[in-house]
């Protein structure tokens, strides 16, 4: 019997099935060249997961799946855009990057900057960032500055900083961010074999809904899909400028990642909504938290609250969904980003102070009287 062809110790050659990151996977569709230094943490290739319980709640033969981008390297969809933004910044000779953040961008920018040998500066609204996200940015080595103001104020400051100081802005106003994020649409089509009928997505700064539409349109032009989805954007009721058509000076919601009152990609997102015959809808914090718990308790998927806005919105407008439609909800971040919210809003009791005996444990488990 011939010997098995096992890799030798120290053999680092990539095998044919190995994922090399989204830039290598989608190089023909991205603005990179052979001279672009690819800075990657092997982001992308996240799962598209059927959610039968949610499909059942919709009914009418509708098939719902979730694109779980919380399984990216730093736990959010931001990594898709950051691999592009940092790679192009490095190509341009940048030594430092800067961003405003409600949390996820800070973690991603810090990780990819460190990977690319650059310094990251992060401006956050004081007291409005989940601790899990802040911890990431700090451990990755970013310089984090908390200001007295909301995200929109932070964004104004970093835009001015990038214009006047030697730092590269890596918020979603950086076009390379959207180029990377559009690959989420590519992956959905590659998995389904076509575009979905509906794409449901949380909307904060409005870059991601813009990027997904870019991706679907590009694939459609290349005849990789036969149709374009209806783009459904969902905002928290306390931060819903696109729904109401007005700036929210003091946005407020439990979904901190979309607590944004004046989206940077406002005009682009409106163009997406109009071109796709889509819609912007608001969901309340209780609706977001219900969907958040539903995903975890019934589907086994732990996302952060802002991600659950896509599912909350879908359930809210379920009567508008055509029978037999295929719907994809984008889950933008991992639930581990915000453990405090999970503990505070769980329906399950955390039992403490139980005696260290089998009988006491069995009683606590209600296995015996």
C-alpha positions in Angstrom: 0.0 0.0 0.0 1.5 3.4 -1.0 2.3 5.7 1.9 -0.2 8.5 2.5 0.8 11.9 1.2 0.8 13.8 4.4 2.5 17.2 4.6 5.9 17.2 6.2 6.6 19.1 9.4 7.3 22.7 8.4 5.5 22.4 5.1 3.7 25.7 4.7 2.6 25.3 1.1 -1.0 26.3 0.6 -3.3 23.4 -0.4 -5.9 23.8 -3.2 -8.8 24.2 -0.8 -7.1 26.8 1.4 -8.8 30.2 1.6 -6.3 33.0 1.0 -8.5 36.0 1.9 -11.0 37.9 -0.2 -8.5 39.9 -2.2 -7.0 36.8 -3.7 -10.4 35.2 -4.1 -11.9 38.1 -6.0 -8.8 39.8 -7.4 -10.3 40.3 -10.9 -13.2 42.3 -9.4 -11.1 44.5 -7.1 -8.9 47.6 -7.7 -5.6 45.9 -6.9 -2.5 45.2 -9.0 0.5 42.9 -8.7 2.2 45.7 -6.8 -0.5 46.0 -4.1 0.9 44.6 -0.8 -2.0 42.4 0.4 -2.7 42.9 4.1 -5.0 40.0 5.1 -6.2 38.0 8.1 -8.0 35.6 5.8 -11.2 37.5 6.1 -14.3 36.6 4.1 -15.7 33.1 3.2 -18.2 33.5 6.0 -21.2 31.0 6.1 -24.6 31.5 4.6 -26.8 29.7 7.1 -30.4 28.6 6.6 -32.7 29.6 9.5 -35.7 27.3 9.4 -37.4 28.7 12.5 -37.4 32.2 11.1 -38.5 30.9 7.7 -41.4 29.2 9.5 -42.4 32.5 11.1 -42.5 34.1 7.7 -44.4 31.3 6.1 -45.6 31.1 2.4 -42.6 29.0 1.4 -40.2 31.8 2.0 -36.6 30.6 2.5 -34.5 32.8 4.9 -30.8 32.5 5.3 -28.3 34.7 7.3 -24.9 35.8 6.1 -23.0 35.6 9.3 -20.1 38.1 9.0 -19.6 38.0 12.7 -17.2 35.1 11.9 -14.6 37.4 10.3 -11.2 37.7 12.0 -12.1 40.6 14.3 -15.8 39.6 14.5 -17.5 41.9 12.1 -18.1 42.7 8.4 -15.6 45.6 8.7 -12.8 43.3 8.0 -13.9 42.9 4.4 -13.4 46.6 3.8 -10.4 47.0 6.0 -8.2 44.4 4.1 -8.7 46.6 1.0 -8.3 50.0 2.8 -5.1 49.0 4.6 -3.6 47.2 1.6 -4.1 50.3 -0.5 -2.9 52.6 2.2 0.3 50.5 2.5 0.7 50.6 -1.3 0.5 54.4 -1.1 3.2 54.5 1.6 1.0 55.4 4.6 2.5 55.0 8.1 -0.7 55.6 10.1 -4.4 55.4 9.7 -7.3 57.0 11.5 -11.0 56.3 12.0 -14.1 57.3 13.9 -16.0 54.3 15.3 -18.9 53.0 17.3 -16.7 50.0 18.0 -16.3 47.5 15.1 -14.4 49.8 12.8 -11.9 50.5 15.6 -11.2 46.8 16.2 -10.8 46.1 12.5 -8.7 49.1 11.7 -6.4 48.4 14.7 -5.9 44.8 13.7 -5.2 45.3 10.0 -3.0 48.3 10.7 -0.9 46.3 13.0 -0.8 43.5 10.5 0.4 46.0 7.9 3.0 47.6 10.1 1.1 50.8 10.6 -0.2 52.8 13.6 -3.9 53.1 14.1 -5.6 56.1 15.7 -9.2 55.7 16.8 -11.7 58.4 17.8 -14.8 57.1 19.7 -17.8 58.7 21.4 -17.2 58.5 25.1 -19.4 55.9 26.9 -21.0 54.7 23.7 -18.8 51.8 22.6 -19.3 48.2 23.8 -16.4 47.1 26.0 -15.7 44.0 23.9 -14.9 46.2 20.9 -12.9 48.7 22.9 -10.8 45.9 24.3 -10.0 44.6 20.9 -8.7 48.0 19.6 -6.6 48.5 22.7 -5.0 45.1 22.6 -4.2 45.5 18.9 -2.2 48.5 19.8 -4.4 51.4 18.6 -4.3 54.8 20.3 -7.9 55.3 21.3 -9.3 58.7 22.1 -12.8 59.1 23.5 -14.4 62.5 22.9 -17.5 64.2 24.3 -19.8 63.8 21.4 -21.5 61.2 19.2 -20.2 59.2 16.2 -21.1 62.0 13.7 -18.9 64.4 15.6 -16.1 61.9 15.7 -16.4 61.4 11.9 -16.1 65.2 11.3 -12.9 65.3 13.4 -11.2 62.4 11.6 -12.1 63.8 8.2 -10.4 67.0 9.1 -7.4 65.1 10.6 -6.9 63.2 7.4 -6.9 66.4 5.4 -4.4 68.2 7.5 -2.1 65.5 9.0 -0.2 62.5 7.6 -2.9 59.9 8.5 -5.1 57.9 6.1 -8.8 57.8 6.8 -10.2 54.3 6.8 -13.9 54.9 7.5 -16.4 53.9 4.8 -16.0 57.2 3.1 -12.7 55.6 1.9 -13.8 54.1 -1.4 -11.6 51.0 -0.9 -13.7 50.1 2.1 -16.8 49.6 0.0 -14.7 47.7 -2.6 -13.9 45.1 0.0 -17.3 45.0 1.5 -19.0 44.3 -1.8 -17.5 40.8 -1.7 -20.2 39.8 0.7 -22.6 40.0 -2.2 -20.2 37.9 -4.4 -20.1 35.2 -1.7 -23.9 35.1 -1.4 -24.3 34.6 -5.2 -21.5 32.1 -5.3 -23.3 30.1 -2.5 -26.9 30.4 -3.8 -26.1 30.2 -7.5 -28.0 33.5 -8.0 -28.9 36.7 -6.1 -31.6 36.4 -3.5 -35.0 38.1 -4.0 -34.5 40.3 -0.9 -31.3 41.4 0.9 -32.1 42.6 4.4 -29.3 44.6 6.1 -28.8 46.8 9.2 -28.1 50.4 8.3 -25.9 52.8 10.3 -23.4 54.8 8.3 -25.0 53.3 5.2 -21.7 52.1 3.6 -22.6 48.4 3.7 -25.9 48.6 1.9 -24.1 50.6 -0.7 -21.3 48.1 -1.0 -23.6 45.1 -1.3 -25.5 46.8 -4.1 -22.2 47.5 -5.9 -21.3 43.8 -5.6 -24.7 42.5 -6.9 -24.6 44.9 -9.8 -21.0 44.0 -10.7 -21.8 40.3 -10.7 -25.0 40.9 -12.7 -23.0 42.8 -15.3 -20.6 39.9 -15.5 -23.6 37.5 -15.8 -22.8 35.8 -12.6 -26.4 36.2 -11.5 -29.7 36.6 -13.4 -31.4 39.1 -11.2 -30.8 41.9 -8.6 -32.3 41.8 -5.1 -34.6 44.2 -3.5 -32.4 46.0 -0.9 -34.2 46.4 2.4 -32.4 48.6 4.9 -33.3 48.6 8.6 -32.5 51.3 11.1 -33.1 51.5 14.9 -36.1 53.8 15.6 -33.9 56.0 17.7 -31.4 56.4 14.9 -33.4 56.4 11.7 -32.4 59.4 9.6 -32.9 57.5 6.3 -36.4 56.4 7.3 -37.6 59.8 8.3 -35.4 61.9 6.0 -33.8 64.0 8.7 -30.6 64.1 10.7 -30.8 62.7 14.3 -28.6 65.1 16.4 -28.8 62.7 19.4 -29.3 59.1 18.1 -30.1 56.5 20.8 -30.5 52.8 20.6 -29.4 49.6 22.3 -27.8 48.6 18.9 -24.7 50.7 19.4 -23.2 49.7 16.0 -25.9 51.6 14.2 -26.3 54.5 16.6 -25.6 57.0 13.9 -27.7 60.1 13.1 -26.1 61.4 9.9 -24.8 58.6 7.7 -21.8 59.4 5.6 -23.2 57.4 2.7 -26.7 58.9 2.9 -27.0 59.8 -0.8 -25.5 56.6 -2.0 -27.9 54.5 0.2 -30.9 56.4 -1.1 -29.8 55.7 -4.6 -29.5 52.0 -3.8 -33.0 52.0 -2.3 -34.4 53.7 -5.4 -32.5 51.6 -7.9 -33.5 48.3 -6.3 -37.1 49.3 -5.5 -36.1 48.7 -1.9 -37.2 50.4 1.3 -35.9 51.8 4.6 -37.8 50.8 7.7 -37.2 51.4 11.4 -37.4 48.8 14.1 -37.7 49.5 17.8 -35.2 48.4 20.5 -37.7 45.8 21.8 -38.1 44.4 18.3 -34.3 44.2 17.8 -33.8 42.5 21.2 -36.6 40.0 20.4 -34.8 39.1 17.1 -31.5 39.0 18.9 -32.8 36.4 21.4 -34.7 34.5 18.7 -31.5 34.0 16.6 -29.6 32.7 19.6 -32.3 30.6 21.3 -33.9 29.1 18.2 -31.2 29.1 15.5 -28.0 28.9 17.6 -26.6 32.1 16.2 -25.2 34.7 18.5 -24.9 38.1 16.8 -24.6 41.6 18.2 -27.9 43.6 18.6 -27.3 45.8 15.6 -27.0 42.7 13.4 -30.4 41.5 14.6 -32.0 44.6 13.1 -32.0 42.8 9.8 -34.1 39.9 11.1 -36.3 42.2 13.2 -37.0 44.2 10.1 -37.8 41.2 8.0 -40.3 39.9 10.6 -41.9 43.4 10.8 -42.5 43.5 7.0 -43.2 39.8 6.5 -46.5 40.4 4.9 -44.8 42.2 2.0 -42.5 39.3 1.1 -43.6 37.4 -2.1 -44.5 33.7 -1.6 -41.5 31.4 -2.2 -39.0 34.2 -2.1 -35.4 33.7 -1.1 -34.3 36.2 1.5 -30.8 36.8 2.9 -30.4 38.8 6.2 -26.9 40.1 6.8 -25.6 39.6 10.4 -22.8 42.1 10.6 -21.2 41.4 13.9 -20.6 38.7 16.5 -22.5 38.6 19.8 -19.3 38.3 21.8 -18.6 42.0 20.9 -21.2 43.0 23.5 -21.6 40.4 26.3 -23.1 42.9 28.7 -26.2 43.3 26.5 -26.5 39.5 26.2 -26.5 39.0 30.0 -28.8 41.9 30.6 -31.4 40.9 28.1 -31.3 37.1 28.3 -34.6 35.4 29.2 -32.7 32.6 31.0 -31.9 32.8 34.7 -28.3 32.7 35.8 -28.4 30.6 38.9 -25.7 31.1 41.5 -24.9 30.0 45.0 -25.8 26.3 44.4 -24.4 23.8 46.9 -21.6 21.6 45.6 -23.6 18.4 45.6 -25.2 16.2 42.9 -28.6 16.5 44.7 -28.4 20.3 44.8 -27.4 20.5 41.1 -30.2 18.1 40.1 -32.7 20.2 42.1 -31.5 23.4 40.4 -31.9 21.6 37.1 -35.5 20.7 38.2 -34.7 17.0 37.7 -36.1 16.2 41.1 -38.2 17.8 43.7 
